[in-house]
C-alpha cells in the first residue's frame, strides 16, 4: 500500500486529501445531527432559522403545551418547487420554536391527500384549499395552533410573499393562545365617532356610529371615556385617543399618568378635522382645553397644529371649479397613500394596499426626545406644509394649485414611538417603586381617515346595508390595536429576511446601465419621430395627393428622410443590443464569481497551505 501511495503524484495526493476532507465534513455533520438531533447553527445573513429574543421569551412563558399542525400537500411542492422550499423553511422555523419551548410546542406535519381523512381534518380546521388541476384536486398549505382548552388559531394558507413576517405570525398565534379573555380597549374621542343624534334635526335621521368603532367592538372589549374623565379605567390594555386637543385638563393628566407607566396608546390628532363639532356641543371652554401637543413635545415628538400636509405625488383628484368650469384636478391635501408611502417592514402597514387621509398634519422627531420615532405613513418628497389659511373658511383649491411649492423631503403622517417617558405634570402620580416601563404608541396625524366616507363604499343589498372598503384605513386601526395588545416582545418583532437573496450589486449595475443607455435611446426616438413626421408631411403634400409627379428636389428630400429614418432605426437597435449585451456580461461575471471563482479560491488556499506545510516539514528534516 505504501509503495502504491508513493507512486501517486503530489497533485493527486492533494486531490485525494481534499476529497477526504469533504467526506469527513459530511460524515461529521451527519454524526452531529444524529447525536444532537435538536442542535442548530444559523449562519444566514438575516438569521432566518434562529428565533429572536422576543419570540423566545413568549414561548418560554407558555402556560400549557401547544400543538402546531403544519398541513402541506407534497403534490403542491412537486408542481411548484417554490412552495416546497418555503414549506421546508416553515418546518425548520417551527422546530426552532419547539427547541426554545423545552417541549411545550409540539410539531405535527400532515400531508392531506385528496379524499383522505387528513383532507377532512384540514377542512375542519378551516384551511383554504387551492385547486391544483382540472380534476378538481385541492392542495393545502396552512398552520393550525391549538391548546388543551379548545383555543385555536389558524393561518388558512401560508403565502411565500409573507415570509418576512413568518416569525411574527407564528409568535402572535402562540401569544394569543396564552390569553382566553377579550382585551380591554378604552376610547376617548371628542369627535362624533359614536354617531351624532343631533343630526336628525338636519337630515331627518340620526347618524350611526362610525364603522371603525363597530369593528373594534366586534374584536375587543371597548369602553368609551368622556372628555372630562378623571382617570383611565383600570385594566385598560390599549387607550385610543381621537382629537385629544379638545379634552379637559383632568383627562390629560390621566393620560399622562397612563403613558408614564408604560401605557399602550393609539392617537389620532388632526390640524383640520373635517368631522369636528363645535366647542359649544362639547361643552368645553377655551381655557379648559389643554394642548395635547405639549404632551407629545414632552415625549420628543413635534406636531404643528396650524399646518396641513400637501403632496403632489399622492394627491387625490376631486371635482372643482377652475377658470369658470368644472374639472377634475388633484387636491394636494387629500392623499391616497400606497406603495413606498407605507412602511413595508412594520406589521401595521405591511399588508395594507392603500390608506386615504384628508388634511392631515405631520410629525417630527425633536432633538433630545425620550422616544424613538419610526415612520409608518409618509408623503413623497414632493410635499410641503400649508398654512390653515388655505383651508378656512373653505379650501381654496385654485390658490393651492397656483401657489403650492413642493419640498424635497418626505413628511411623516403616522409613526410608531417607543421609549421610557417621565410624567409631564409634576402632580402626576405613578405607582411607587414600579420599574420604568417603555411607552408603546402609534400616532396618526389625521382623524378624517376614520370617517366612513373616506374609506368605505356603502350600499344596500336586498334591504341590508353593506359596507365595502375601498382603502385599508380600518385594517390599519385594527392592526395597530392588535400589535399594541401584544407583549413588549411581540411588539419588538420586525420583518425578517427572506430565503431569496438577490444579487444586489447586479441590480445596482443593471440600473446604472439602463440609465446610461436610456438617455441615448430617448434622443434617438425623438429624432426618429421628427423624421417620420417630416416624411409624412412630404408624402401627403397637395401636389402628391392630386397625383402630380414629384420634382427632383422633392424626391431628394424624401430620399434623404428615408435614409435618415433607416439610419436612426439601426442606431436605436444598436443601442438596445448594447444594453442587452452589457447586462448579459454583468450577469455572466456575477455567475462566474459566485460559482467558479469562490470554489477556485478555496482550492488555491488549500494548495497554498499544503505547500507551506510541506516546506515546513522539509526545513525541519533538513535541520
C-alpha positions as CSV (number, residue, x, y, z in Angstrom):
1,X,0.0,0.0,0.0
2,X,2.9,2.3,0.9
3,X,4.6,1.6,-2.4
4,X,1.3,2.3,-4.3
5,X,0.9,5.6,-2.4
6,X,4.5,6.6,-3.2
7,X,3.7,6.4,-7.0
8,X,0.9,9.0,-6.7
9,X,1.9,12.4,-7.8
10,X,1.7,15.5,-5.5
11,X,-1.3,16.9,-7.3
12,X,-3.1,13.6,-7.0
13,X,-2.3,13.5,-3.3
14,X,-3.7,17.0,-2.9
15,X,-6.9,16.0,-4.7
16,X,-7.4,12.9,-2.5
17,X,-6.9,14.9,0.6
18,X,-9.4,17.5,-0.4
19,X,-11.9,14.7,-1.2
20,X,-11.2,13.1,2.2
21,X,-11.7,16.4,3.9
22,X,-15.0,16.9,2.2
23,X,-16.2,13.4,3.2
24,X,-15.0,13.9,6.7
25,X,-17.1,17.1,6.9
26,X,-20.2,15.4,5.6
27,X,-19.8,12.4,7.9
28,X,-19.1,14.6,11.0
29,X,-22.2,16.8,10.2
30,X,-24.4,13.7,9.9
31,X,-23.0,12.3,13.1
32,X,-23.6,15.6,15.0
33,X,-27.2,15.6,13.7
34,X,-27.6,12.0,15.0
35,X,-26.1,12.7,18.4
36,X,-27.7,16.1,18.8
37,X,-30.9,16.0,16.8
38,X,-32.2,19.3,18.1
39,X,-29.0,21.3,17.6
40,X,-28.9,24.0,15.0
41,X,-26.4,26.7,13.9
42,X,-27.8,29.6,11.9
43,X,-25.2,31.3,9.7
44,X,-27.6,33.0,7.3
45,X,-27.3,36.8,7.0
46,X,-30.8,37.5,8.4
47,X,-30.8,34.7,11.0
48,X,-33.7,33.0,9.2
49,X,-33.6,29.9,11.3
50,X,-33.0,31.5,14.7
51,X,-35.7,32.9,16.9
52,X,-35.5,36.5,18.2
53,X,-35.2,37.1,21.9
54,X,-38.8,38.3,21.9
55,X,-40.1,35.0,20.5
56,X,-38.0,33.0,22.9
57,X,-39.4,34.9,25.8
58,X,-43.1,34.4,24.7
59,X,-42.5,30.7,24.1
60,X,-40.9,30.2,27.4
61,X,-43.9,31.7,29.2
62,X,-46.5,29.4,27.6
63,X,-48.8,28.2,30.4
64,X,-49.5,24.8,28.7
65,X,-48.4,22.8,25.7
66,X,-49.5,24.0,22.2
67,X,-49.7,21.8,19.2
68,X,-48.8,23.2,15.8
69,X,-50.2,21.2,12.9
70,X,-48.5,22.1,9.6
71,X,-50.6,21.0,6.6
72,X,-48.6,20.8,3.4
73,X,-49.6,18.9,0.3
74,X,-46.5,17.3,-1.2
75,X,-48.1,17.5,-4.7
76,X,-48.1,21.3,-4.3
77,X,-44.3,21.2,-3.8
78,X,-43.9,18.9,-6.8
79,X,-45.9,21.3,-9.0
80,X,-44.3,24.4,-7.6
81,X,-40.8,24.0,-6.2
82,X,-41.0,27.4,-4.6
83,X,-43.7,26.1,-2.2
84,X,-41.6,23.1,-1.4
85,X,-38.6,25.3,-0.4
86,X,-40.9,27.6,1.7
87,X,-42.5,24.6,3.4
88,X,-39.1,23.4,4.5
89,X,-38.3,26.9,5.7
90,X,-41.6,26.9,7.8
91,X,-40.9,23.5,9.2
92,X,-37.4,24.4,10.2
93,X,-38.6,27.5,12.0
94,X,-41.3,25.5,13.8
95,X,-38.6,23.1,15.0
96,X,-36.8,26.2,16.4
97,X,-39.9,27.1,18.4
98,X,-40.1,23.5,19.7
99,X,-36.5,23.6,20.9
100,X,-37.0,27.0,22.6
101,X,-40.1,25.9,24.4
102,X,-38.5,22.9,26.0
103,X,-41.1,20.6,24.5
104,X,-44.2,22.7,25.1
105,X,-44.6,23.4,21.4
106,X,-45.4,20.1,19.7
107,X,-45.0,20.0,15.9
108,X,-47.1,17.7,13.7
109,X,-46.7,17.6,9.9
110,X,-49.6,16.4,7.8
111,X,-49.8,15.7,4.0
112,X,-53.5,15.9,3.2
113,X,-54.0,13.7,0.2
114,X,-57.2,14.1,-1.8
115,X,-60.3,12.3,-0.4
116,X,-58.3,11.3,2.7
117,X,-59.1,11.7,6.4
118,X,-56.2,14.2,6.6
119,X,-58.0,16.4,4.0
120,X,-61.2,16.2,6.0
121,X,-59.2,17.4,9.1
122,X,-57.7,20.3,7.1
123,X,-61.2,21.4,6.1
124,X,-62.4,21.0,9.6
125,X,-59.5,23.2,10.9
126,X,-60.5,26.0,8.5
127,X,-57.7,25.7,6.0
128,X,-58.0,27.2,2.5
129,X,-57.8,24.6,-0.3
130,X,-56.4,25.6,-3.7
131,X,-57.3,23.7,-6.9
132,X,-54.3,22.1,-8.4
133,X,-55.5,20.6,-11.6
134,X,-58.6,20.2,-13.9
135,X,-59.6,17.1,-12.0
136,X,-60.5,19.3,-9.0
137,X,-57.9,18.0,-6.6
138,X,-57.1,20.6,-3.9
139,X,-53.8,21.3,-2.2
140,X,-53.3,22.8,1.3
141,X,-50.5,24.7,3.0
142,X,-51.6,26.1,6.3
143,X,-50.9,26.1,10.0
144,X,-53.2,25.4,12.9
145,X,-52.3,26.0,16.6
146,X,-54.4,24.6,19.4
147,X,-54.2,24.1,23.2
148,X,-56.0,21.9,25.7
149,X,-58.8,24.5,26.4
150,X,-60.2,24.4,22.8
151,X,-58.3,27.5,21.9
152,X,-57.4,27.6,18.2
153,X,-55.6,29.9,15.8
154,X,-55.4,29.3,12.1
155,X,-53.3,30.6,9.2
156,X,-55.5,29.3,6.3
157,X,-52.7,29.5,3.7
158,X,-49.1,30.3,4.1
159,X,-48.0,32.7,1.4
160,X,-44.3,32.9,0.4
161,X,-44.8,36.6,-0.1
162,X,-45.3,36.9,3.7
163,X,-42.1,35.2,4.6
164,X,-40.6,38.4,6.2
165,X,-43.4,38.2,8.8
166,X,-43.4,34.5,9.3
167,X,-41.9,34.6,12.8
168,X,-44.3,37.4,13.8
169,X,-47.3,35.5,12.6
170,X,-46.3,32.3,14.5
171,X,-45.4,34.1,17.7
172,X,-48.6,36.1,17.5
173,X,-50.8,33.0,17.5
174,X,-48.8,31.4,20.3
175,X,-49.2,34.6,22.3
176,X,-53.0,34.6,21.6
177,X,-53.4,31.1,22.8
178,X,-51.9,32.2,26.2
179,X,-54.9,34.6,26.7
180,X,-58.5,33.5,26.6
181,X,-60.4,36.7,27.5
182,X,-61.1,39.7,25.3
183,X,-58.6,42.5,25.6
184,X,-59.9,45.8,27.0
185,X,-59.7,48.9,24.8
186,X,-60.7,52.3,26.1
187,X,-61.7,55.0,23.6
188,X,-61.7,58.8,24.3
189,X,-63.0,60.8,21.4
190,X,-64.1,64.4,21.0
191,X,-65.4,63.7,17.5
192,X,-68.8,62.0,16.9
193,X,-67.4,58.5,16.5
194,X,-70.5,57.0,18.3
195,X,-72.8,58.8,15.9
196,X,-74.5,62.2,16.2
197,X,-78.1,62.0,17.4
198,X,-78.5,65.7,16.8
199,X,-78.1,65.1,13.1
200,X,-81.8,64.1,13.0
201,X,-82.7,67.8,13.1
202,X,-80.7,68.4,9.9
203,X,-81.1,65.2,7.9
204,X,-84.1,63.6,9.4
205,X,-82.1,60.6,10.6
206,X,-79.6,60.1,13.4
207,X,-76.0,59.4,12.4
208,X,-74.9,55.9,13.1
209,X,-71.6,55.0,14.8
210,X,-68.6,55.1,12.6
211,X,-67.8,51.7,11.1
212,X,-64.3,51.6,12.6
213,X,-65.8,51.7,16.1
214,X,-68.1,48.8,15.2
215,X,-65.1,46.8,14.0
216,X,-63.3,47.4,17.3
217,X,-66.4,46.3,19.3
218,X,-66.5,43.1,17.4
219,X,-63.0,42.2,18.3
220,X,-62.3,43.8,21.7
221,X,-64.0,44.8,25.0
222,X,-64.5,48.5,24.2
223,X,-65.2,51.2,26.8
224,X,-65.9,54.8,25.9
225,X,-64.4,57.5,28.1
226,X,-65.7,61.1,28.5
227,X,-63.6,64.1,27.6
228,X,-63.6,65.1,31.2
229,X,-62.6,61.7,32.6
230,X,-60.6,61.8,35.9
231,X,-58.7,58.6,35.2
232,X,-58.2,55.8,32.7
233,X,-60.2,52.7,33.6
234,X,-58.2,50.0,35.5
235,X,-57.1,47.1,33.3
236,X,-57.1,49.1,30.1
237,X,-54.8,47.3,27.6
238,X,-54.9,49.9,24.9
239,X,-56.0,53.5,25.0
240,X,-57.3,55.1,21.8
241,X,-57.4,59.0,21.7
242,X,-59.2,60.8,18.9
243,X,-58.6,64.5,18.6
244,X,-57.4,64.8,22.2
245,X,-56.7,68.5,21.9
246,X,-60.3,69.1,22.9
247,X,-60.2,67.2,26.2
248,X,-60.2,68.8,29.6
249,X,-57.0,69.0,31.7
250,X,-58.1,66.3,34.2
251,X,-58.3,63.8,31.3
252,X,-54.9,65.0,30.0
253,X,-53.4,64.3,33.5
254,X,-54.9,60.8,33.4
255,X,-53.3,60.2,30.0
256,X,-50.0,61.5,31.3
257,X,-50.1,59.0,34.2
258,X,-51.1,56.1,31.9
259,X,-48.3,56.9,29.5
260,X,-45.6,57.3,32.2
261,X,-46.4,53.8,33.5
262,X,-45.7,52.1,30.2
263,X,-49.1,52.5,28.5
264,X,-50.2,51.5,25.1
265,X,-51.6,54.4,23.1
266,X,-53.2,54.8,19.6
267,X,-53.6,58.5,18.9
268,X,-55.3,60.3,16.1
269,X,-54.7,64.1,16.1
270,X,-55.5,66.5,13.3
271,X,-54.8,70.1,12.5
272,X,-58.1,70.3,10.5
273,X,-60.6,67.6,11.5
274,X,-63.4,67.9,8.9
275,X,-65.7,65.9,11.2
276,X,-65.2,68.1,14.2
277,X,-68.1,69.6,16.2
278,X,-68.3,73.0,17.8
279,X,-67.0,73.6,21.3
280,X,-70.5,74.5,22.4
281,X,-71.6,71.0,21.6
282,X,-68.7,69.6,23.5
283,X,-69.4,71.9,26.4
284,X,-65.7,72.7,26.7
285,X,-64.4,76.2,27.2
286,X,-61.2,77.6,25.6
287,X,-59.5,77.9,28.9
288,X,-60.3,74.3,29.8
289,X,-59.0,72.8,26.6
290,X,-55.3,71.9,27.1
291,X,-53.0,71.4,24.1
292,X,-52.2,67.7,23.7
293,X,-49.2,68.6,21.5
294,X,-47.4,69.7,24.7
295,X,-47.5,66.1,25.9
296,X,-46.2,65.0,22.5
297,X,-43.4,67.5,22.7
298,X,-42.5,66.3,26.2
299,X,-42.1,62.8,24.8
300,X,-39.9,64.1,21.9
301,X,-42.4,64.4,19.0
302,X,-43.2,67.7,17.3
303,X,-46.6,68.5,15.7
304,X,-47.8,71.8,14.2
305,X,-51.5,72.3,14.8
306,X,-51.7,75.1,12.2
307,X,-50.1,73.3,9.2
308,X,-51.6,70.7,6.7
309,X,-49.5,68.3,4.8
310,X,-49.9,68.6,1.0
311,X,-48.4,66.2,-1.6
312,X,-48.3,66.2,-5.4
313,X,-47.4,62.5,-5.8
314,X,-50.3,61.0,-3.8
315,X,-52.9,63.7,-4.3
316,X,-56.5,62.5,-5.0
317,X,-58.4,64.0,-7.9
318,X,-61.7,65.8,-7.0
319,X,-64.2,67.9,-8.9
320,X,-63.6,71.6,-8.5
321,X,-64.3,74.8,-10.3
322,X,-61.3,76.1,-12.1
323,X,-61.4,79.0,-14.6
324,X,-65.2,79.1,-14.5
325,X,-65.5,75.4,-15.5
326,X,-65.9,72.1,-13.6
327,X,-62.8,70.0,-13.8
328,X,-61.2,67.0,-12.1
329,X,-58.0,68.3,-10.5
330,X,-55.6,67.0,-7.9
331,X,-56.4,68.2,-4.4
332,X,-53.0,68.2,-2.6
333,X,-54.5,67.9,0.9
334,X,-56.4,64.7,0.2
335,X,-54.0,61.8,-0.2
336,X,-54.3,58.2,-1.3
337,X,-51.1,56.7,0.2
338,X,-49.8,53.4,-1.3
339,X,-46.5,51.7,-2.2
340,X,-43.5,53.5,-0.7
341,X,-45.7,55.7,1.4
342,X,-46.4,52.7,3.7
343,X,-43.7,51.1,5.9
344,X,-43.1,47.7,4.4
345,X,-41.2,46.4,7.4
346,X,-43.8,47.0,10.0
347,X,-46.7,44.7,10.8
348,X,-49.2,47.5,11.0
349,X,-48.8,48.7,7.4
350,X,-47.1,45.8,5.6
351,X,-50.2,44.2,4.1
352,X,-52.3,47.3,3.5
353,X,-52.6,48.3,-0.1
354,X,-53.7,51.9,0.4
355,X,-54.7,54.4,3.1
356,X,-56.7,57.5,2.5
357,X,-56.1,60.6,4.6
358,X,-57.6,64.1,4.4
359,X,-56.0,67.4,5.5
360,X,-53.5,65.6,7.7
361,X,-50.7,67.1,9.7
362,X,-47.1,65.9,10.1
363,X,-44.8,64.7,12.9
364,X,-41.2,65.4,13.5
365,X,-38.7,64.0,16.0
366,X,-37.4,66.6,18.4
367,X,-33.8,66.7,19.4
368,X,-33.2,65.1,22.8
369,X,-36.6,63.4,22.8
370,X,-37.1,60.4,25.0
371,X,-38.8,58.2,22.4
372,X,-37.7,56.7,19.1
373,X,-39.8,57.6,16.1
374,X,-40.4,55.0,13.3
375,X,-42.5,56.3,10.3
376,X,-45.5,54.2,9.3
377,X,-47.1,56.6,6.7
378,X,-45.1,59.2,4.8
379,X,-45.7,61.5,1.9
380,X,-43.4,61.6,-1.2
381,X,-40.6,64.1,-1.2
382,X,-42.8,66.3,-3.4
383,X,-44.7,67.5,-0.3
384,X,-44.9,70.6,1.8
385,X,-46.8,72.0,4.8
386,X,-49.5,74.6,4.0
387,X,-50.9,77.2,6.4
388,X,-54.5,76.8,7.6
389,X,-55.4,80.0,5.8
390,X,-55.6,77.9,2.6
391,X,-58.5,75.9,4.0
392,X,-60.5,78.4,6.0
393,X,-63.4,79.0,5.8
394,X,-63.3,76.6,2.9
395,X,-60.5,75.1,0.9
396,X,-59.2,77.5,-1.8
397,X,-58.2,74.8,-4.3
398,X,-57.2,77.1,-7.2
399,X,-55.0,79.1,-4.9
400,X,-53.4,75.8,-3.6
401,X,-52.7,74.7,-7.1
402,X,-51.3,78.1,-8.1
403,X,-49.1,78.7,-5.1
404,X,-48.0,75.3,-4.0
405,X,-44.2,74.7,-3.9
406,X,-43.1,71.1,-3.3
407,X,-40.2,70.5,-0.9
408,X,-37.5,67.9,-1.2
409,X,-38.2,65.7,1.9
410,X,-41.0,63.3,2.9
411,X,-43.3,64.2,5.7
412,X,-44.2,61.7,8.5
413,X,-48.0,61.3,8.7
414,X,-48.1,58.4,11.1
415,X,-45.4,56.8,13.3
416,X,-44.6,54.2,16.0
417,X,-43.0,55.8,19.0
418,X,-41.3,53.8,21.8
419,X,-39.4,54.8,24.9
420,X,-39.5,55.4,28.7
421,X,-41.1,58.7,29.4
422,X,-41.4,60.8,32.5
423,X,-44.6,62.5,33.7
424,X,-45.4,65.8,32.1
425,X,-47.3,67.2,35.1
426,X,-45.4,67.3,38.4
427,X,-48.5,66.2,40.2
428,X,-48.9,63.1,38.1
429,X,-48.9,60.0,40.3
430,X,-47.2,56.8,39.3
431,X,-47.1,53.6,41.2
432,X,-44.4,53.9,43.9
433,X,-41.5,51.5,43.4
434,X,-42.6,50.4,40.0
435,X,-39.9,49.7,37.4
436,X,-39.9,52.2,34.5
437,X,-41.8,50.7,31.6
438,X,-41.5,51.9,28.0
439,X,-44.4,53.7,26.3
440,X,-45.6,52.0,23.1
441,X,-47.7,54.2,21.0
442,X,-48.8,54.7,17.4
443,X,-49.6,58.3,16.4
444,X,-51.5,59.3,13.3
445,X,-51.7,63.0,12.2
446,X,-55.3,62.6,10.8
447,X,-58.8,61.9,12.2
448,X,-60.7,62.1,9.0
449,X,-59.2,58.7,7.9
450,X,-61.6,57.2,10.5
451,X,-64.7,58.5,8.8
452,X,-66.7,56.1,6.7
453,X,-66.8,58.4,3.7
454,X,-63.0,58.3,3.3
455,X,-62.5,54.5,3.1
456,X,-65.9,52.8,2.7
457,X,-68.4,52.4,-0.1
458,X,-71.9,51.8,1.4
459,X,-74.8,50.3,-0.4
460,X,-77.9,48.2,0.1
461,X,-78.3,44.5,-0.8
462,X,-81.9,43.2,-0.5
463,X,-82.6,45.8,2.2
464,X,-79.4,45.2,4.1
465,X,-76.7,47.9,4.4
466,X,-73.4,46.7,3.0
467,X,-70.1,48.4,3.5
468,X,-67.2,47.7,1.1
469,X,-63.8,49.0,2.0
470,X,-62.0,50.9,-0.8
471,X,-58.9,51.6,1.3
472,X,-57.2,50.0,4.2
473,X,-58.0,52.6,6.9
474,X,-60.0,50.2,9.0
475,X,-57.3,47.5,8.7
476,X,-54.7,49.9,9.8
477,X,-56.6,50.7,13.0
478,X,-57.2,47.0,13.9
479,X,-53.6,46.1,13.0
480,X,-52.3,48.9,15.3
481,X,-54.5,47.8,18.2
482,X,-53.7,44.2,17.8
483,X,-50.0,45.0,17.6
484,X,-50.1,47.2,20.7
485,X,-52.0,44.5,22.6
486,X,-49.1,42.1,22.2
487,X,-46.4,41.8,24.8
488,X,-43.3,44.0,24.6
489,X,-41.5,41.1,23.0
490,X,-44.1,40.7,20.3
491,X,-44.2,44.5,19.5
492,X,-40.5,44.5,19.1
493,X,-40.6,41.9,16.3
494,X,-39.9,43.3,12.9
495,X,-39.8,41.8,9.4
496,X,-37.1,39.3,8.8
497,X,-35.2,38.5,5.7
498,X,-36.3,36.0,3.0
499,X,-34.6,32.9,1.6
500,X,-34.4,34.7,-1.8
501,X,-31.1,36.5,-1.9
502,X,-30.9,38.8,-4.9
503,X,-27.6,39.9,-6.4
504,X,-27.8,43.5,-5.0
505,X,-24.6,44.6,-6.8
506,X,-26.0,43.2,-10.0
507,X,-29.3,45.1,-9.5
508,X,-27.4,48.3,-8.9
509,X,-25.2,47.8,-12.0
510,X,-28.2,46.9,-14.1
511,X,-29.9,50.1,-13.0
512,X,-26.8,52.2,-13.8
513,X,-26.5,50.6,-17.3
514,X,-30.2,51.3,-18.0
515,X,-29.8,54.9,-17.0
516,X,-26.7,55.1,-19.2
517,X,-28.5,53.9,-22.3
518,X,-31.9,55.4,-21.8
519,X,-30.8,59.0,-22.5
520,X,-29.3,58.0,-25.8
521,X,-32.4,55.9,-26.6
522,X,-34.8,58.8,-25.9
523,X,-32.8,61.2,-28.1
524,X,-32.8,58.8,-30.9
525,X,-36.6,58.2,-30.5
526,X,-37.1,62.0,-30.6
527,X,-35.1,62.3,-33.9
528,X,-37.0,59.3,-35.2
529,X,-40.4,60.8,-34.5
530,X,-39.4,64.1,-36.1
531,X,-38.1,62.4,-39.2
532,X,-41.2,60.3,-39.6
533,X,-43.4,63.4,-39.2
534,X,-41.4,65.2,-41.8
535,X,-41.6,62.3,-44.2
536,X,-45.4,62.1,-43.7
537,X,-45.7,65.8,-44.5
538,X,-43.8,65.3,-47.7
539,X,-45.8,62.3,-48.8
540,X,-49.1,64.0,-48.1
541,X,-48.4,67.3,-49.9
542,X,-51.2,68.7,-52.0
543,X,-49.4,68.1,-55.3
544,X,-48.7,64.5,-54.4
545,X,-52.3,64.0,-53.3
546,X,-53.6,65.1,-56.7
547,X,-51.3,62.5,-58.4
548,X,-48.8,65.1,-59.7
549,X,-45.2,63.9,-60.3
550,X,-42.7,64.8,-57.7
551,X,-40.0,67.3,-58.5
552,X,-36.4,66.2,-58.3
553,X,-35.9,68.4,-55.2
554,X,-38.9,66.7,-53.5
555,X,-37.6,63.2,-54.4
556,X,-34.2,64.1,-53.0
557,X,-35.7,65.4,-49.7
558,X,-37.9,62.3,-49.4
559,X,-34.9,60.0,-50.1
560,X,-32.8,61.8,-47.5
561,X,-35.6,61.5,-45.0
562,X,-36.0,57.8,-45.7
563,X,-32.2,57.2,-45.4
564,X,-32.1,59.1,-42.1
565,X,-35.1,57.1,-40.9
566,X,-33.3,53.8,-41.6
567,X,-30.1,55.1,-40.0
568,X,-31.9,56.1,-36.9
569,X,-33.7,52.8,-36.6
570,X,-30.3,51.0,-37.0
571,X,-28.8,53.2,-34.2
572,X,-31.8,52.5,-31.9
573,X,-31.4,48.7,-32.4
574,X,-27.7,49.0,-31.8
575,X,-28.3,50.9,-28.5
576,X,-30.8,48.3,-27.4
577,X,-28.5,45.5,-28.4
578,X,-25.6,47.1,-26.5
579,X,-27.8,47.4,-23.4
580,X,-28.7,43.7,-23.6
581,X,-25.0,42.7,-24.1
582,X,-23.9,44.9,-21.2
583,X,-26.4,43.4,-18.8
584,X,-25.6,39.8,-20.0
585,X,-21.9,40.5,-19.4
586,X,-22.7,41.7,-15.9
587,X,-24.8,38.5,-15.2
588,X,-22.0,36.2,-16.6
589,X,-19.4,38.0,-14.5
590,X,-21.5,37.6,-11.3
591,X,-22.3,33.9,-12.1
592,X,-18.6,33.2,-12.6
593,X,-17.6,34.9,-9.4
594,X,-20.2,33.0,-7.3
595,X,-20.0,29.6,-9.0
596,X,-16.4,29.3,-10.2
597,X,-14.2,31.9,-8.5
598,X,-15.2,31.2,-4.9
599,X,-14.5,27.4,-5.1
600,X,-11.3,28.0,-7.0
601,X,-10.2,30.4,-4.3
602,X,-10.8,27.7,-1.7
603,X,-8.8,25.2,-3.7
604,X,-5.9,27.7,-4.1
605,X,-5.9,28.4,-0.4
606,X,-5.8,24.7,0.3
607,X,-2.9,24.2,-2.1
608,X,-1.0,27.1,-0.5
609,X,-1.5,25.7,3.0
610,X,-0.4,22.2,1.8
611,X,2.7,23.6,0.1
612,X,3.5,25.7,3.2
613,X,3.2,22.6,5.4
614,X,5.4,20.5,3.1
615,X,8.1,23.2,3.0
616,X,7.9,23.5,6.8
617,X,8.4,19.7,7.1
618,X,11.3,19.8,4.6
619,X,13.1,22.5,6.6
620,X,12.6,20.6,9.8
621,X,14.1,17.5,8.3
622,X,17.0,19.4,6.9
623,X,17.7,20.9,10.3
